[in-house]
Amino acid sequence: MKKIAVQKGLTPVQEYLEDQGYEVETVEFDAFTQAQNEDYDAIVLTGMSSDFLGMQDTATGAPVIDATGMTPEEIFEQINQAYL
């Protein structure tokens, strides 16, 4: 089962991903620190700069998705594309 970190406050995204069979954990805004200590398959955040996202992707090895303006379905698609 894929383990996804979702930023606190993105409840519709969390619920949708759980409905799709993902294991979802809520992380605080400072997910960078939390994600370094966990083995996530993807990280979903909102309001981050692209430079910050690049740093997280390098540090965790997991794709980082900026959920700003995206529907839960679009985020799900992004996660699935990361595994093709």
C-alpha positions as CSV (number, residue, x, y, z in Angstrom):
1,M,0.0,0.0,0.0
2,K,1.3,3.4,-0.9
3,K,1.9,5.8,2.0
4,I,1.1,9.4,1.3
5,A,1.7,12.5,3.5
6,V,-0.9,15.1,3.2
7,Q,-0.6,18.6,4.7
8,K,-3.0,19.3,7.6
9,G,-6.1,21.1,6.3
10,L,-6.4,19.2,3.0
11,T,-9.1,16.9,4.4
12,P,-10.9,16.4,1.1
13,V,-7.6,15.2,-0.5
14,Q,-6.9,13.0,2.5
15,E,-10.4,11.4,2.3
16,Y,-10.3,10.9,-1.4
17,L,-6.9,9.2,-1.3
18,E,-8.0,6.9,1.5
19,D,-11.1,6.0,-0.6
20,Q,-8.7,5.1,-3.4
21,G,-6.8,2.7,-1.1
22,Y,-3.8,4.8,0.0
23,E,-2.5,4.9,3.5
24,V,-2.6,8.7,4.3
25,E,-0.9,10.5,7.2
26,T,-1.6,14.2,8.0
27,V,1.5,16.3,8.4
28,E,1.9,19.9,9.7
29,F,2.9,22.8,7.4
30,D,6.6,22.0,8.1
31,A,6.3,18.7,6.3
32,F,9.9,18.9,5.2
33,T,11.2,18.0,8.6
34,Q,8.6,15.3,9.2
35,A,9.0,13.8,5.7
36,Q,12.8,13.3,6.2
37,N,12.0,11.0,9.1
38,E,9.4,9.0,7.3
39,D,9.2,6.7,4.3
40,Y,6.5,8.4,2.2
41,D,5.7,7.5,-1.4
42,A,4.4,11.0,-2.1
43,I,3.9,14.3,-0.2
44,V,1.0,16.6,-0.9
45,L,1.3,20.2,0.2
46,T,-0.1,23.6,-0.7
47,G,1.3,27.1,-0.8
48,M,4.9,26.0,-1.2
49,S,7.4,27.6,-3.6
50,S,8.9,25.5,-6.3
51,D,12.4,25.9,-4.8
52,F,11.1,24.5,-1.5
53,L,9.4,21.6,-3.3
54,G,12.6,20.8,-5.1
55,M,14.5,20.6,-1.8
56,Q,11.9,18.3,-0.4
57,D,12.0,16.0,-3.4
58,T,15.7,15.7,-3.2
59,A,15.7,15.1,0.6
60,T,13.0,12.6,0.7
61,G,13.2,10.9,-2.7
62,A,9.4,11.1,-2.8
63,P,7.5,13.2,-5.4
64,V,6.1,16.4,-3.8
65,I,2.8,17.6,-5.2
66,D,1.7,21.2,-4.8
67,A,-2.0,20.9,-4.4
68,T,-2.7,24.6,-4.9
69,G,-5.8,24.9,-7.2
70,M,-6.0,21.1,-7.8
71,T,-9.0,18.8,-7.1
72,P,-8.5,15.6,-5.1
73,E,-8.9,13.7,-8.4
74,E,-6.1,15.8,-10.1
75,I,-3.8,15.1,-7.1
76,F,-4.6,11.4,-7.4
77,E,-3.7,11.5,-11.1
78,Q,-0.4,13.3,-10.2
79,I,0.5,10.6,-7.7
80,N,-0.3,7.8,-10.1
81,Q,1.8,9.5,-12.9
82,A,4.8,9.6,-10.5
83,Y,4.8,5.8,-10.4
84,L,4.6,5.1,-14.2
